[in-house]
Amino acid sequence: MGVKEITGRWERVARSLPGADGEAALMVVRMARRHASEGFYAFDDPLEAALFSVFIEILKAREGKYVDH
């Protein structure tokens, strides 16, 4: 699946970033992976699917509903 490849690349880059930037980037990776089994199949473009998932999680975080695990 293309989303795994994209988030795998994102994770490698995230781990190379220092401090808070790396931590934030890893959170984006987790956000992108959050909906992998739910909604990614509706998208033809894996990047679109990953970004859509991140957008959902960002909005949930703004509302205090995001749980990072």
Buried (B, 14 or more C-beta within 10 A) or exposed (E): EBBEEBBEEBBEEBEEEEEEEBEEBBBBBBBBBBBBEEEBEEBEEBEBBBBBBBEBBEEBBEEEEBEEE
